[in-house]
Amino acid sequence: MIRVNFLLATFALISYSQEEANTSQKKNGGWTTLDEERIAQPGPCNIDRVDISTMTFTQKQFIENYAYHRPVVIVKGTDNSKFHAMCEKSQLLEKYGHKVVRLSSANTYSYDKRDVELSHYVDHIMRPQTLDRLGNETFYWFGDNDHAAFNDLFSAYKPPPYSLPNLSAMYSFGVAAAGTGVPFHFHGPGFAEVIYGRKRWFMYPPEKQPAFNPNKTTLHWLMEEYEKLHPSDMPLECTIDQGEAIYFPDRWWHGTLNIDTSVFISTFLG
């Protein structure tokens, strides 16, 4: 009887674990991440967070407090449930799997490009980052989008409800595996939203260039350099979850790191 009860308990535990895994996979739109593939973990958040569902945050407040001064995380800024559904793995591959996407090497200046079909990228190229692979040896899909080919997808997206005067928006979409990311770089202002997965951001103001190797990955920097930083050299940082968007001001240094397999979209303002 004891052995029977033990077997039943074991079976229930296995069934529960499988159910938990299925629930997690469904939550992440089918973009799975195995525990052993997740080298990096979420970190602290010392960037202001504004939850639009619980407080009023106006365009005027955005301009006065953040637009030209510092980053901010926008929580529940817009309802993108339709866009999330379109970005589920099965849906994205069914509709756009045959489309050609341009991959970029994951070093600071993105020297190399490769054009492949999206389905080939997801099935054969997109894999978790490891510490034995450099950024210039890693290719992933972020930006360089064919807006005509993905017009239906971009048309469904609703960006955060804030803007900068006299600047228009341009979208940049991508999918990448756990541990990937772009080393420190800078460009114009904008928002970056996570659709599935989690992305950890490290940021410095324009006048404080961080020390980093442009051909090493953000994962290398986190594992090898982050803990050695003097307290005065620590970055502003935050891990962005599904449905959250971070605003990056003009010319702010930032490095990104996908904690999980992630789907993301940026709104560049220019």
N, C-alpha and C positions, 0 to 999 in steps of 0.2 A: 504493500500500500504506500509506503514511504517513497519507494522508487517511482511508482506511478504518479504520485503527487509531484515529485521532483521533475519528472519528464513533462508533466502538464504545465508546471510553472516555467520550465525552460522554454517550452513551445510558446507560451503566452508572452514571455519576454522577447523571443525572436519575432513573434508576430507584431508586438508593440513597436519594436525597433524598426521593422520594415514599414509599418504604418507611419511612424514618425519620419522616416526617410522619404516616403512617398509624399507626405504633407509638406516637407521641406522643399522637395523638388517641385511640387505644384506651386508653392509660394514663390519660388524663384523662376517660374515660367519655363521649367524644364532645363534650365542652365545649372547643372549640378557641379558641386565642388566636393571632392573627397577630403576627409579630414587630413590625411597624410599629404595632400597637395597644398594645404594651406600653411605655408611657412610663416608668413606675417600675420599679425593679429591687429585688431582695432586698437587705437591708442587714445590718449586723453584728448579733450576738446577745449582749447582756450580761445576759440573764435566765437563771437556773439552768435546766438541762435535766435531766430524770430519765428514763432509758430503762428501762422496766419489764422489758424482755426480758433485760437484762444486770445488773440490780441489784435488791435488795430495797428497797421503799419502802412503808412501812406507813402505815395511817391515823393512827397516833400521830405518826409523823414529819411527815406532812402538816400535822396540827394544830399541832404544836409549832414547825415551821419556816416555814410559809407561810400557813396559813389566815387569820390575822389580821395578817400582817406584810408579805408581799411576793408578787409573782407567781412562777409556775413553769410551765415547759412540760413536759407529760407526753407521752412518746413510747411508742407501742405499749402504751397502757394497756388497751385491750380489742380483741377481734376483731370488727370491724364489716364483715366481707366481704359479708354478706347486705345490709346497709344500703347499702354502696357500690354493689352491683349494682342495687338499687332506684333509686339516684340517678343512674344513667347517663342521659344526655340522652334517648335513645330510649325507655327504660323509664319515666322520669318523665313525659314528655309523653304516652306512650300511655295511662297509667293516670290521670294527673291533669291532662292538658292542658285539659280542659273545665272544671276547677274554677276558681272565682273566688278570686283572691289579692288581698291589699291591699298596694299599694305605698306607700312613704313617701318624702318628699323627703329628700335626703341632706344636710340641715343639722343643726346640733347639736340642735335641739329638735323636729325632724320635724313641722313645722307642717301640711303638706298630706298628704292621703291620696287614693289613687285605687284603685278596684276594677276589675280586668280579669281576663279568663280567662288562665290560666297560659300557654297556647300563644300568645296575642296578645302577652303581655309578652315572651316569649322571642324571638318572630319579629319584632316591630316596635318594642319599647320598649327592651329591654335592649341597650345598645351601649356601647363603651368610652368612658370619661370623657376629655374633652379640657379643655385649660386655658382655653378660651373659654366654658365653661359653669359656672355657679355651682352650689353644692350645693342651693340652694332651687329650682333649675331641673332638677335631676336626680332621677328617681324609680327606686327599685329595691326588690326584694322582700327584706325582712329583718324577720321577726317578724310580729306581728298575724295569726298563723296560725289557720285554722279547724281546730281539733284533731279535730273529728268527721269532717270531709271527708278529712283526712290521717291518720286513726287508724292504718291499716295501716303507713304509713311510720314514724310515731313509735314504734309498738310494736316495730319491728324494731331500733331504735337502742339501743346499750349505752353509757351515759355512762362517763366515767372513774370508777374504783372508789374514789372518795373523797367525803366528805360533810362538812357542818357540822352540829353538834348542833341538833336541834329544827327544822331547816329542810327543806322539801320541794322537789322539783325541778319546773321547768316548762320545756318545750322551746321554742326559737325557731329556725325554719328559714328558709333563704333561698338565692337564686341571684343572682349579680351579675356584671357584665362587668369587664374589666380597667380599673384606674384608679379604680374607684368605691370608696366607703368612707364612713364617718361621721366628721365632725370630732370634736374632743375633747368628751367628755361623761362622766358617771359615773352609776352606779346600784348596786344591790346586788351581792353576790358571785356567782361562777359560773365555768363552764368554757365555752370556745368551741373547737370542733373543725373542722378543714378536711377535707372529704370529697374534693373535687377542686380543683385549683389551688393557689395559695399566697396567704397573707394576711400582710401586714406590720403589726405592732402597735407603737404608741408609747404609753408609759405614764409617769404621774407619780403620786406619793403624794398623798393628799387635801389636805395642807397646802401643796402646790406647784402652784397653778393655772397651766397654760401660757398664754401669750399667743397668741390665735388669733382669726380672724374667723369667727363661727358660721355665716355664710352662704357661706363659701368651703369648698371641698372639702379633704380631706386631701391630695390630689394638689397643690393650690395651695400648701398649707403646706409640703409636702416640697420642692417645686421653688423656692419663693420665700423661705421663712423658715428652713428646717432648717440650711442651711450658715452662716447668720448667727448661730446660737446660740452664746452663750458656753459654754465647756466645762462650767461649773457648771450650765448650764441644759439640757444635753443629756438626752434622755429615756432611760428604760429601753426597750429595744426588742428585737424578735426577729421573724423571718419564719417563719411556721408552715406546714409542708408537709402533704401529704396524710396523714391518719391521726394527726396530732399535735394536741394540745389545749393551750390556755393557760388557766391559772387567773388570774382577776382578783379581788383582794380587794375588800371593801366600800368603795365611794366612791372608788376609785382612778380618776383621770382616764385615759382612753384614747381614742386615735384609731386607726381601722383603714383599711387600704388594700389592695385586692385587686390583687395583682401580675398574676394571670391571671384569666380567666373562672373563677369559683369557686363551689363549692357548700359550704355551711357550716351548722352547727347549734350553738346555744348551750344550755347547761343553766343556767338561772337558779335560784339558791337563795334561797328566801324563806319 
